Amino acid sequence: MAGIHPSAVIADGARIAADCTIGPFCVIGPDVVLGDGVTLKSHVVVDGDTQIGAGTVVFPFSVIGEIPQDLKFAGEKTQLRIGARNRIREHVTINTGTAQGGGITRVGDDGLFMAGCHIAHDAQVGDRVIIVNNSAVAGHCVIEDDVIIGGLCGVHQWVRIGQGAIIGAVTMVTADVVPHGLVQGPRGVLDGLNLVGLKRKGVDRADITALRAAFQMLKDGEGNFQDRARKLGDETDSPFVQDMVRFILGPSDRNFLTPG
């Protein structure tokens, strides 16, 4: 096939679309599926039961689909599914799932995963997510659409980060983050809303005002955090606030970062 460098090592059984580009010294395992137009720059390892969607580009020295970094893993067959048009930069690692965690790690479409970042076993990563250099998403995390995780961050296992949230650089996130939340500090605190991200997306001013009022109620209202969220759900019809309420009242294995 044109586009495959002669130094690449491709195991029997790998399924590679005809218009893929595979650069020098790449290694591809027997259960790998590469979609239309996937590009592996050079020195990329793709292994395991891994599928990479159309148009995704993987840069040198990334390792995609290797086994989980989990002592419970006993060699069972698990999966990694990566969507379309992602940019996976140098030295990124993304692991397959574990039997205990559902058996599959998922990455959505149109993401940017900058150099040196890590996505661990059983993580569920949405669309248009940006993870900046040398940040790590631990096992079983849920990262919803349009999230930005700044450089040198750590996200604790089982944490959920809601749609549109932003995590400032050098932050450790140990609890769930509400949609459109702004988190920063060495031990992350919920410090406001991602107003810049909302404006960039063209969110209507009325919805931004509703979100700001909701944030203030979550901070200062009566009752516990869930009680305040339930009251919000009864008092507003903004779809952005309703999405925040859904997230807060949804199942979780962690506590929440609450407004400081």
Secondary structure, 3 states (H helix, E strand, C coil): CCCECCCCEECCCCEECCCCEECCCCEECCCCEECCCCEECCCCEECCEEEECCCCEECCCCEEEECCCCCCCCCCCCEEEECCCCEECCCCEEECCCHHHCCEEEECCCCEECCCCEECCCCEECCCCEECCCCEECCCCEECCCCEECCCCEECCCCEECCCCEECCCCEECCEECCCEEEECCECEEEEECHHHHHHCCCCHHHHHHHHHHHHHHHHCCCCHHHHHHHHHHHCCCHHHHHHHHHHHCCCCCCECCEC
